[in-house]
Every structure is written in C-alpha cells, then in structure tokens.
Amino acid sequence: MPFDPLTATIFELQQRLDNNGVTSVQLVQSYFEQMDKYEEYLHALISRPPRANVLQLAQKLDHERSAGNVRGPLHGIPLLIKELSFFKGSRLDCGWSALGGQTESAYVQGGFRADDSFAGHSNPAGSSSGSVVGVTAGYAPASLGTETEGSLIIPASRGALYTLKPTLTIFPSSGIIPVTKLFDSAGPMTKTPKDLAIMLDVIVDTNKTEVPSGGYISAVSGEWDGLRIGSLNPDIWTFPADARKSEPAAEQQMVVQGNPQQDKLEDAQKISLDAQEVERLVSHMRTIARTQGIDATFERHDINILIGPAESSMAQFAAGADSKASQPGTGN
C-alpha cells in the first residue's frame, strides 16, 4: 500500500522502512513529486539539492538498512531545514524573502491577499514559514525551524503542526545565524506529538538537560491523568490590528500575533550597553516573565499546563522566561 506524503509521519515511515514496505529512494521520489507539483505556487523552499544526488544518498541508506546498519530513528527519512530568516527590510510580510518571494499557506485558497496585513489570516506567518508550509504540502514528514519569539509556534499553529521551542542551549546551534543569542533556538515541526518526541531524542544534547530514562518518546503516553490545565483568555491575549487585519469569521477560531521587522533591528544597533547592563536587563526580564509571570501563574492556580493563543504575547513571555545573558564581546 503506497504511503500518503500529505499525512505520513516519521513513526509511520520508520515502521514501513523496517518492514520493507517502502524504501528511502521511494520516499525521496514521492516528496520531490510533491515539490514539482506545488512549489511553483507555494514558494516554501529557498533551494533544493540536485535530485540525482539525493536519490544516490537515499540508495546508499537503503543498502545500509538492508545490511542491518541503521544509523538512528531518522535513517533514510527526508527532512526540511530552515534556511533564511525574514529580516529583509522594514514592514515586510511574513514569509517573504528577496530570494524566494512570498511563501503561501497550503491551507488558504487564493493565497496571501494584497489588502491583508503583514501577518494577517491569509499569511502563513513566520519566520519559519517554509518549514511549516513544506510539511503541510507533503514535501517531508517533518522539518526544523528556528524561533526568537513566536517564529516556530505561530506558523505551526496556522499549519496544523506540532512544535515547541526548546530551552536555550540544549539544541546544537552550530550553523545557525541567530537574531540574538539571548532568545534564539532551533526546534522541530511535525505532524504528531510522537514525531516531535522522536526528533527531540535525536537532536537534544543529553549532557545539557535531563531526559526521561526511555527518551522523550517514552513520555508520549497519550494519557492526561493527573494533569491540571489552565487557559488564557483569548479576548485579552491577542495582537493589534496592524499585525493582523480583522477577519471576524476567522477570529472565531484564532487570535494573532505580528513579528518584529528590520527597522527594529536597526534601532537595536544604536543601543550601546555594557555586559553589566545587559545582565541587569535580562535579569529583570526573567523576573517579569518567569518568576512573576509563568512560574507564579502555575503556582497560584496549581496547574501543570497552560494553554493559550499561539498568536499572542504568550510567546514573548516564554522567550523572556528562557532568556540568557550573552557573554562579553559577543555583540548580542
């Protein structure tokens, strides 16, 4: 039975590969066919490696699997990797780049409207736009994006994917050009919580955090027993109309958030702070976001989980709570 690239998960593909139900070469061929079919419209990708090279690598991985040499849980499974951020100028639309053009949502008929706001409902949101759209369009079962404050959470919520922003430093950051080392982290974007756990088990540096004895996958039990859940009021936790133009029908289901733009980066360059002042400000931010914000909310309401609109200032609170001071001389 052929697999469906639109719905296939990492876990499903693992089983099919292990049971000879599909090969990595077939996966690559199918995902490239999806790109051929939709990419001219969606603009989810900045670049693609030569198909022949990828097929050659997939064939090598198939041979390794046949010989009993499986490198890990992602052996022979294609993934998408975020390449560029959205900082290209002032007041630009989420998902736009000078190289790739405007990324379109796989779920919005007619695409991003000219009269919509830069992070409006017809926009895929950003900045990990392509990482989400590529997965929802069936280019791969999962992807890696990055986030400063909301760039994983917001587009994933619009693309019906699962994601999380890992605690700073537990994900390898080699090769990533951050907006700021105070907040930035890479993170997986997947179709199921189980796939999210699989990718965390592969990527998280176990020397820098405590991981369940059976890996993150062992914590995906499907059980909610004993958990107390709090919810934020979406009428309060929302974003202004300049980020998201009002669409009453859509707003019955979601709230929105915008993203900072190039003009804010240029303003930040004008700020001169020494290491001591940076540490003072970061400490203050942690106090507001973590001690008096998230931690106090969990303790006051005796909850384990807090649910709220992805497109709200909840992302800023999470970023502030997990912030770290930069080292002197880093420029961040």
Secondary structure as UniProt FT lines:
FT   TURN            5..7
FT   HELIX           10..18
FT   TURN            19..20
FT   HELIX           24..42
FT   HELIX           51..66
FT   TURN            67..68
FT   TURN            73..76
FT   STRAND          80..81
FT   TURN            94..95
FT   STRAND          96..97
FT   TURN            98..100
FT   STRAND          101..102
FT   TURN            106..107
FT   TURN            109..110
FT   TURN            114..115
FT   TURN            118..119
FT   TURN            121..122
FT   HELIX           129..136
FT   TURN            137..138
FT   STRAND          142..147
FT   TURN            151..152
FT   HELIX           153..158
FT   TURN            159..160
FT   STRAND          162..163
FT   TURN            168..169
FT   TURN            174..175
FT   TURN            181..183
FT   STRAND          185..190
FT   HELIX           193..203
FT   TURN            206..207
FT   TURN            213..214
FT   HELIX           216..219
FT   TURN            225..226
FT   STRAND          229..231
FT   TURN            234..236
FT   TURN            241..243
FT   HELIX           248..251
FT   TURN            252..253
FT   HELIX           262..269
FT   HELIX           275..286
FT   HELIX           287..294
FT   HELIX           295..301
FT   STRAND          305..307
FT   HELIX           314..321
FT   TURN            328..329
//
